[in-house]
Every structure is written in C-alpha cells, then in structure tokens.
Amino acid sequence: MLELVFLVVFCLFVAVQPTWSELRFEGAKVFRMKPNTEEQAVFIKHLAQKVMMDFWFPESVNKVAQGMTADIHVGGDSVLYVENHLKYSGIDHSIFIDNLQDQIKSQFDRVLRSAEVYDYEKYNDWDKIVSWTEHIAATFPSLVTRTEIGKTFEGNPIYLLKVGSRQDQSKPAVFMDCGIHAREWISPAFCQWFVKEATNTYGSDNLMTTLLDNLVFYVVPVLNVDGYIYTWTNDRLWRKNRSKHPSSSCLGVDLNRNFDAGWCKLGSSKNPCDETFCGSEVESELEVKALANFIRTHSDIKLYLTIHAYAQVVIVPYCYDYKTTPHRNELNEIAKGATRALASLYNTKYNYGPGATVLYPASGVSEDWSYDHGIKYSFTFELRDVGRHGFLLPESQIRPTCKETMLAIKYIAKYLLDHPY
C-alpha cells in the first residue's frame, strides 16, 4: 500500500535534487522520523533514492529499521516534497531543526574572551589548533611534547601530544583521538580541553596528578585534518576525509570504516559517494595508517579512547559483529561506572554497551581494531547531545560537555591504574 502511495505522491511533486551550497543551508531542515513498521522503513529508503538526504542518525539510509528514530537533514528545495511524503505515508515525524543555516550561525553563541588568550570554550579552526599545540608544548615542556605521526591526503600534519610527567620513564599509556569525523566539532574541543586540564591541574588535583605521574597520554587533537578544515571553509556538515578515488568523482573515505576490523561488511558501504564509504582497501587512508602504525609501534598503550558525537553513549566492542567479546562483562562495568561519574556533575544521561546493539552495526571502526590488536580497554565516546542540536552543539555547551566527560575519562584511566594487564 505504501509503495502505491509513494508512486502517487511522487507524481504530484517533482523531486528536486538539492546541491549543497558552500556554507549555505538556508531553508534546510532536520527531520526526526520513526518508522513503526517495516513497510514504513522501506518507504524512507525509497524516499532517499528520490531526494538527497543527509543521514545524521543513523549514519546511512541502509541502517534505518522499524522502531528506530532517524535524524535526517533535508535541503530547502526538497523540504515540501519530503513533508508531503511523510504525511501521506503516516510516518511519525517532527522537525527538529527548522532552519539549518540559522542553527549553524547560532552554534557560535559565545563572545571571544580575548584575542590574546586561547579560548577553550570556542570552536577553534585548524590554524589556531596548530598554534595551540606548539604553545602548550612550549609552555609545559616537562609535561607535553609534540610530534608529527603522519601526513593527511592533502599534506597536512597529524600532530600528537604526549602528556605526562617523567616522560623518560616507562609507563602504561592511554591513546585518545578526536576528530575522526570532520563535522563533530565537540570532539576536537574535548581533546583540547583534556590537555588544558591535565597541564593546569597537575600538582593541585590529586587524581590528575596521580594519572600523569603513572600514565602517559597520547592525544591526537584532530585526526581528520583535511575534513575538519573543509567544514570551516566549504561545508560545515562534511564527514569524511578529502581523498580522491580514480573510479569516482565523489571525494572522501569514512576514516572510521577503514580499519581492519570486519572491514567493509556490516554498516559500511563500497560506494565512494556514500558517507560510510570504507575505502578501496584496509588502511587505504593515510590518516588511518598513521594512527594504526603509531599504535602498532607502541606496545605501552593499554587504553584506547576515541571521541565522537552525537548520541550520549559509551561504546564497548564489538561494533562490527554481534558476538560477545571475552571481556564484555568487565568492559560494560567500566562503561557503566564511567557514565555514572559523568552524570554526577549535571545529571546527563548516557547509555552504554556494545556498539552493534546499543547503536547499530558498523564495521571497520577504530575501537574494534584496537581491541582486536590487544588493547583490552577500548572505548568510543559519543558526546552530547541526543539530537536537539546534533552536530551543531552550541559553544555554550562546550564547557559542561567537557567537564562531565573529564570525569568519565579520569574514571577509566584510574581503572587502568588499578587493574593493569
């Protein structure tokens, strides 16, 4: 029946394929819809074949399923078309973001404190972050060193900050990366915040001092540098990196589908034009290879953390398979404790569990690769929020998001100290 309705409505409305203009999303909206039947889920998939739709959650139209809430960005030229299809199909829906361009502008809702002081409560572009990495290492030479672990497709440096006291000593290490997906700006903001807190509270905060004295933190503030730059200059909602493919005019690979962990199976795409394109082969992307090579050559790494947005979830392996890992119970308990620590500050509620079940299946992700590589404590954080702002979290939420997340990260790092392996 819905198939017939779709055909009828399609005849009544001409589908316009919107072209994303550079930095302009006037009239674009984000719909939240929930297919309550399998027939309605199929209807949404058919709709996505007729109109360009940017899936925020889940990350791909192929993951839309009965009973799942989906957040979907629709261009201004197609809003009326989509609204009428949803109306005629009977799919539960609402408009979560009424004007995407206004939302993009409103994320910058804080006034810069001073041009002379680095502002951790503002979103900072790549040039500012580069200068900051140099400055923080020069300001705290006994706690921070900066190294370059590789280059991106476009030749930009991938910087890593080694944070900890007594850096010449052998200690267990924590690896944390931010900014794998370009549009998730709160992720790099957190990595910057973490380094700030580590350096500013060492010697005054007992737990932080203990952690830095007994652990080393390897922090990559932005892994997907090319994509991050592109979100500032061209398309705020760009997700992938910017690599080119000889067989397609579409650019970019989803870096978090390019790792050797069930590569290019569940939750990934072989289509270069899709947001979840897994690449031409395992570790085809320079950014992924740089991260993986660093971890492979540093056996001291015992905890892996990758920071994303949005969903408010702490994820444990596996994402690429529904099978249970040997450490499932322990990892779930750690994640549970971390979410409790996080909620203790502002009562922000996080879910936790294996990625394939708590969110959706996704193959080739970094957390699963690190776990299979032997890093037992491997976690993905999906930070605020649960869709009200989506990838456009206002700057006014950087501080509370980072403060509560710090509690969770410190909890997990302390667990590593107490339970070495």
C-alpha positions as CSV (number, residue, x, y, z in Angstrom):
1,M,0.0,0.0,0.0
2,L,2.8,2.5,1.0
3,E,4.5,1.7,-2.3
4,L,1.4,2.8,-4.2
5,V,1.1,6.0,-2.0
6,F,4.8,6.7,-2.7
7,L,4.2,6.5,-6.5
8,V,1.1,8.7,-6.4
9,V,2.7,11.4,-4.3
10,F,5.8,11.2,-6.4
11,C,3.7,12.1,-9.4
12,L,2.2,15.0,-7.6
13,F,5.5,16.5,-6.5
14,V,8.6,16.9,-8.6
15,A,11.7,15.7,-6.7
16,V,14.4,18.3,-6.8
17,Q,18.0,17.1,-6.1
18,P,19.4,19.8,-3.9
19,T,23.0,20.8,-4.3
20,W,24.7,21.7,-1.0
21,S,26.0,25.3,-1.5
22,E,29.2,26.3,0.2
23,L,28.4,27.3,3.7
24,R,24.7,27.9,2.9
25,F,21.9,25.8,4.2
26,E,19.0,28.3,4.0
27,G,15.6,26.6,4.4
28,A,17.2,23.2,5.1
29,K,15.6,21.3,8.0
30,V,16.5,18.3,10.1
31,F,13.6,15.9,10.4
32,R,13.2,13.3,13.2
33,M,11.1,10.4,12.0
34,K,10.3,7.0,13.3
35,P,9.1,4.2,11.1
36,N,6.8,2.0,13.2
37,T,6.6,-0.8,10.7
38,E,9.0,-2.5,8.3
39,E,6.9,-1.1,5.4
40,Q,7.5,2.5,6.7
41,A,11.2,1.8,7.0
42,V,11.3,0.7,3.4
43,F,9.3,3.8,2.4
44,I,12.0,6.0,3.9
45,K,14.7,4.1,2.0
46,H,12.7,4.6,-1.3
47,L,12.4,8.3,-0.4
48,A,16.1,8.6,0.0
49,Q,16.6,7.4,-3.6
50,K,14.5,10.3,-4.9
51,V,15.8,13.1,-2.8
52,M,19.3,13.9,-1.5
53,M,19.1,13.2,2.3
54,D,21.9,13.6,4.8
55,F,21.5,11.0,7.5
56,W,22.7,12.2,10.8
57,F,21.5,9.3,12.8
58,P,21.8,6.6,11.8
59,E,24.8,7.3,9.5
60,S,23.3,5.6,6.5
61,V,19.9,5.0,5.0
62,N,20.6,1.3,4.9
63,K,20.6,1.3,8.7
64,V,17.1,2.7,9.0
65,A,14.9,0.0,10.6
66,Q,11.5,-0.5,12.2
67,G,11.2,1.3,15.6
68,M,14.5,3.3,15.1
69,T,14.4,7.0,15.4
70,A,16.2,8.7,12.5
71,D,17.5,12.3,12.2
72,I,17.7,13.3,8.6
73,H,18.9,16.6,7.1
74,V,16.9,17.7,4.0
75,G,17.8,20.6,1.7
76,G,15.5,23.6,1.4
77,D,14.4,22.7,-2.1
78,S,13.2,19.3,-1.0
79,V,11.5,20.1,2.3
80,L,8.0,20.4,1.0
81,Y,8.4,17.2,-1.1
82,V,9.6,15.2,1.9
83,E,7.0,16.6,4.3
84,N,4.2,15.6,1.9
85,H,5.6,12.1,1.5
86,L,5.8,11.7,5.3
87,K,2.3,13.0,5.7
88,Y,0.8,10.6,3.2
89,S,2.8,7.6,4.5
90,G,1.7,8.2,8.1
91,I,5.3,8.0,9.4
92,D,5.7,9.7,12.8
93,H,7.8,12.7,12.3
94,S,8.7,16.2,13.6
95,I,11.1,19.0,12.6
96,F,14.0,19.0,14.9
97,I,15.9,21.9,13.3
98,D,13.7,24.3,11.5
99,N,16.4,26.3,9.7
100,L,19.8,24.7,9.4
101,Q,21.6,27.9,8.4
102,D,20.3,29.7,11.5
103,Q,21.4,26.7,13.6
104,I,24.9,26.8,12.1
105,K,25.1,30.5,13.0
106,S,23.7,30.0,16.5
107,Q,26.4,27.4,17.5
108,F,28.8,30.4,17.8
109,D,26.9,31.7,20.8
110,R,29.9,32.8,22.9
111,V,31.8,36.1,22.7
112,L,35.6,35.6,22.4
113,R,37.1,36.5,25.7
114,S,40.4,37.9,24.3
115,A,42.3,37.6,21.1
116,E,45.4,37.1,23.1
117,V,44.2,34.2,25.2
118,Y,43.3,30.8,23.7
119,D,39.6,30.2,24.4
120,Y,38.8,26.6,25.1
121,E,35.1,27.4,25.2
122,K,35.1,28.4,21.5
123,Y,35.4,26.2,18.4
124,N,38.8,26.8,17.1
125,D,39.8,26.3,13.4
126,W,42.8,24.2,12.3
127,D,45.3,27.1,12.2
128,K,44.5,28.1,15.8
129,I,44.8,24.5,16.9
130,V,48.2,24.1,15.3
131,S,49.5,27.2,17.1
132,W,48.0,26.0,20.3
133,T,49.8,22.6,20.1
134,E,53.1,24.4,19.7
135,H,52.3,26.8,22.5
136,I,51.1,24.2,25.0
137,A,54.3,22.1,24.4
138,A,56.5,25.2,24.9
139,T,54.6,26.4,28.0
140,F,54.7,23.0,29.7
141,P,57.9,21.3,28.4
142,S,58.1,18.9,31.4
143,L,54.5,17.7,30.7
144,V,53.9,18.0,27.0
145,T,55.8,17.1,23.8
146,R,54.5,17.5,20.3
147,T,55.3,15.1,17.5
148,E,54.0,14.5,14.0
149,I,52.8,11.0,13.3
150,G,52.0,11.4,9.6
151,K,50.5,13.5,6.9
152,T,47.0,13.7,5.5
153,F,45.9,13.2,1.9
154,E,46.3,16.9,1.3
155,G,49.7,17.0,3.1
156,N,48.6,18.5,6.4
157,P,50.5,17.3,9.5
158,I,48.8,15.0,12.0
159,Y,50.0,16.1,15.4
160,L,50.2,14.1,18.6
161,L,50.7,15.5,22.1
162,K,52.4,13.2,24.6
163,V,51.2,14.3,28.0
164,G,52.6,13.1,31.3
165,S,55.3,13.7,33.9
166,R,58.6,11.9,33.9
167,Q,58.3,11.2,30.2
168,D,61.6,9.4,30.0
169,Q,60.2,6.6,32.3
170,S,58.4,3.5,31.0
171,K,54.7,3.7,31.9
172,P,51.4,2.3,30.7
173,A,49.9,4.6,28.1
174,V,46.5,5.9,27.0
175,F,45.8,6.7,23.4
176,M,43.0,9.2,22.7
177,D,42.0,10.6,19.3
178,C,39.5,13.3,18.4
179,G,38.1,14.5,15.1
180,I,37.9,11.3,13.0
181,H,34.6,12.6,11.6
182,A,35.0,16.2,10.5
183,R,31.7,17.7,11.4
184,E,31.8,16.5,15.0
185,W,33.4,19.7,16.3
186,I,32.8,19.0,20.0
187,S,35.3,16.1,19.7
188,P,38.4,18.2,19.0
189,A,37.2,20.7,21.5
190,F,37.3,17.9,24.1
191,C,40.8,16.8,23.3
192,Q,42.0,20.4,23.7
193,W,40.1,20.7,27.0
194,F,41.7,17.5,28.3
195,V,45.2,18.7,27.6
196,K,44.3,22.1,29.2
197,E,43.0,20.4,32.4
198,A,46.0,18.0,32.5
199,T,48.5,20.8,32.4
200,N,46.6,23.3,34.5
201,T,45.7,20.9,37.4
202,Y,48.8,18.8,37.6
203,G,50.1,19.3,41.2
204,S,46.8,20.6,42.5
205,D,44.2,17.9,41.5
206,N,45.2,14.7,43.3
207,L,43.7,12.3,40.8
208,M,45.1,14.1,37.7
209,T,48.5,14.3,39.3
210,T,48.4,10.5,40.0
211,L,47.3,9.8,36.5
212,L,50.1,11.9,34.9
213,D,52.7,10.5,37.2
214,N,51.8,6.9,36.4
215,L,50.5,7.0,32.9
216,V,51.3,8.6,29.5
217,F,48.5,10.1,27.4
218,Y,49.0,10.2,23.7
219,V,46.4,12.7,22.4
220,V,45.6,13.4,18.7
221,P,43.5,16.6,18.8
222,V,42.3,16.2,15.1
223,L,42.9,13.1,13.0
224,N,40.8,14.1,10.0
225,V,42.6,17.4,9.5
226,D,41.6,17.8,5.8
227,G,37.9,17.2,6.5
228,Y,38.0,19.5,9.6
229,I,39.5,22.3,7.5
230,Y,36.8,21.7,4.9
231,T,34.0,22.1,7.5
232,W,35.3,25.6,8.2
233,T,35.8,26.7,4.6
234,N,33.2,24.9,2.5
235,D,30.7,22.6,4.1
236,R,30.0,22.6,7.8
237,L,28.5,19.2,7.6
238,W,31.2,17.3,5.8
239,R,32.0,14.0,7.5
240,K,34.7,12.1,5.6
241,N,38.3,12.9,4.7
242,R,39.2,14.5,1.4
243,S,40.9,11.8,-0.6
244,K,40.3,11.2,-4.3
245,H,39.3,8.0,-6.0
246,P,40.2,7.1,-9.6
247,S,36.8,5.4,-10.2
248,S,34.6,8.2,-8.9
249,S,34.2,12.0,-8.8
250,C,33.0,11.7,-5.2
251,L,35.6,12.5,-2.6
252,G,36.5,11.1,0.8
253,V,36.5,8.0,2.9
254,D,34.8,7.4,6.3
255,L,38.0,7.0,8.3
256,N,36.0,5.1,11.0
257,R,35.2,2.4,8.4
258,N,38.7,2.0,7.1
259,F,40.3,-0.1,9.9
260,D,41.0,-3.8,9.8
261,A,38.0,-4.9,11.9
262,G,35.4,-6.7,9.8
263,W,36.3,-4.2,7.1
264,C,33.6,-3.2,4.7
265,K,30.9,-5.6,6.0
266,L,28.0,-4.5,8.2
267,G,27.3,-0.8,8.4
268,S,29.8,0.2,5.7
269,S,29.5,1.0,2.0
270,K,31.6,0.3,-1.1
271,N,30.1,3.3,-2.8
272,P,32.6,6.2,-2.8
273,C,29.6,8.6,-2.8
274,D,28.2,7.3,0.5
275,E,29.0,8.8,3.9
276,T,30.1,5.4,5.2
277,F,32.4,4.5,2.3
278,C,35.0,2.1,3.6
279,G,37.8,2.9,1.2
280,S,39.5,0.9,-1.5
281,E,41.2,-1.4,1.0
282,V,42.0,-1.8,4.6
283,E,44.1,1.3,5.8
284,S,43.9,2.8,2.4
285,E,43.8,6.2,4.0
286,L,46.9,8.0,5.2
287,E,45.3,9.2,8.4
288,V,44.2,5.7,9.4
289,K,47.6,4.2,8.5
290,A,49.3,6.9,10.6
291,L,47.2,6.1,13.7
292,A,47.5,2.3,13.3
293,N,51.2,2.4,12.7
294,F,51.7,4.5,15.8
295,I,49.7,2.1,18.0
296,R,51.5,-0.9,16.4
297,T,54.9,0.5,17.4
298,H,53.9,1.5,20.9
299,S,53.2,-1.6,23.0
300,D,52.8,0.5,26.1
301,I,49.3,1.5,25.0
302,K,46.8,-0.2,27.3
303,L,43.7,2.0,26.9
304,Y,42.2,3.3,23.7
305,L,39.7,6.2,23.6
306,T,38.1,7.7,20.5
307,I,35.8,10.7,20.9
308,H,32.8,11.3,18.7
309,A,29.3,12.9,18.6
310,Y,26.4,12.6,18.9
311,A,24.3,10.1,20.9
312,Q,25.4,10.3,24.6
313,V,26.7,6.7,24.6
314,V,29.9,4.9,25.8
315,I,30.5,2.1,23.4
316,V,32.5,-1.1,24.0
317,P,33.4,-3.7,21.4
318,Y,32.1,-5.0,19.1
319,C,30.5,-2.7,16.6
320,Y,31.2,-4.9,13.5
321,D,29.7,-8.1,15.0
322,Y,27.0,-9.2,17.5
323,K,29.3,-11.7,19.0
324,T,30.4,-11.4,22.6
325,T,34.0,-10.5,23.4
326,P,35.8,-12.3,26.2
327,H,35.9,-9.1,28.2
328,R,32.3,-8.0,27.6
329,N,31.2,-8.0,31.3
330,E,34.3,-6.1,32.5
331,L,34.1,-3.5,29.8
332,N,30.4,-3.0,30.4
333,E,31.0,-2.5,34.1
334,I,33.8,0.1,33.3
335,A,31.5,1.9,30.9
336,K,28.7,1.8,33.5
337,G,31.0,3.4,36.1
338,A,32.1,6.0,33.6
339,T,28.6,7.0,32.8
340,R,27.8,7.3,36.5
341,A,30.8,9.5,37.0
342,L,29.8,11.7,34.1
343,A,26.2,12.0,35.3
344,S,27.4,13.1,38.8
345,L,28.0,16.6,37.6
346,Y,25.0,17.7,35.5
347,N,22.9,14.5,35.6
348,T,23.5,14.0,31.9
349,K,22.2,10.5,31.0
350,Y,24.4,8.3,28.9
351,N,23.7,4.8,27.6
352,Y,26.5,2.2,27.3
353,G,27.1,-1.2,25.7
354,P,28.4,-2.9,22.6
355,G,28.1,-0.7,19.5
356,A,26.3,-3.2,17.4
357,T,23.4,-3.4,19.8
358,V,23.4,-0.1,21.6
359,L,23.6,1.9,18.4
360,Y,23.8,-0.1,15.1
361,P,26.3,-2.4,13.4
362,A,29.4,-0.6,11.9
363,S,32.5,-2.4,10.5
364,G,36.0,-1.1,10.2
365,V,35.9,1.1,13.3
366,S,38.9,2.1,15.3
367,E,37.7,0.8,18.6
368,D,37.2,-2.7,17.4
369,W,40.6,-2.7,15.6
370,S,42.3,-1.6,18.8
371,Y,40.6,-4.2,20.8
372,D,41.5,-7.0,18.3
373,H,45.0,-5.6,18.3
374,G,45.3,-6.5,22.0
375,I,44.2,-3.3,23.8
376,K,41.6,-4.7,26.1
377,Y,40.3,-1.4,27.4
378,S,38.9,0.1,24.2
379,F,36.0,2.6,24.2
380,T,34.2,5.0,22.0
381,F,32.5,8.1,23.5
382,E,29.6,9.7,21.6
383,L,29.2,13.0,23.3
384,R,26.3,15.4,23.6
385,D,23.6,15.7,22.6
386,V,20.8,13.3,21.6
387,G,19.6,15.3,18.6
388,R,18.3,18.7,19.7
389,H,21.4,20.3,18.1
390,G,23.1,17.2,16.6
391,F,26.4,18.1,15.1
392,L,25.9,21.8,15.7
393,L,26.2,21.8,19.5
394,P,26.4,25.4,20.7
395,E,29.6,26.8,22.1
396,S,27.8,27.4,25.4
397,Q,27.7,23.6,25.8
398,I,31.4,23.1,25.3
399,R,32.3,23.7,29.0
400,P,29.6,21.5,30.6
401,T,30.2,18.7,28.0
402,C,33.9,18.7,28.5
403,K,33.7,19.0,32.3
404,E,31.4,16.0,32.6
405,T,33.4,14.0,30.1
406,M,36.6,14.6,32.0
407,L,35.1,12.8,35.0
408,A,34.4,9.7,32.8
409,I,37.9,9.7,31.2
410,K,39.6,10.0,34.6
411,Y,37.4,7.2,35.9
412,I,38.5,4.8,33.1
413,A,42.2,5.9,33.4
414,K,42.1,5.3,37.1
415,Y,40.6,1.8,36.5
416,L,43.6,1.1,34.2
417,L,46.0,2.0,37.0
418,D,44.1,-0.2,39.5
419,H,43.7,-3.1,37.0
420,P,46.8,-3.3,34.9
421,Y,47.4,-6.1,32.4
